């Protein structure tokens, strides 16, 4: 998670690339037919939709793990006029600890 947050902060291609296996799939919503496929597409799409580091705060906790799966609960608070979100991330890890599959489940937080 520290490396993910660092990549989110820097939006540096090498920081993003280091998070994912070569054949990783990143779904910004469950069952998304337009999921980002492959590390290089993940980097390109991440950068194209990048948040500026001063625009957000993120709190998180690991809900649990099961072999190669990790479940993370997060709260993304945007500091501008965008809505904030409650997040659940389901992350499948490769043997080297990088994500081979990453799925975001999120909903707008009502204040």
Phi, psi and omega in degrees: 000323179299321180290325177296313180295322176299317179294321178296327181283316184273330188054027179277130182308318181293326177293319179292311181304323183293344182278338194235147172290164183301324183256023184298156174237130180240113179255121180281356170203154183301144175057032184282116178292345179257026178304150179282128186240125181088146185304318183290323176292323176301313179300312182298313182291322178302309182296321181295334181244024188298142170267147173280140186298333180277359183264357187212161168231150180220128174244144184207161170209148176280122178280329180172171176223154176212100184055252184263013179251142173231144182237120185238130173260134181222165175225114178260118179248116176272139186265001176253211185270007177282154176292161175257163190224148165265135186235147164230124178249133174247118188237122173263127184258139173282175182298338181264006177090355177274156182285130172260339175211137182220119179237129177262133168242123182214155175216148179296134179276130176269129183266000000 
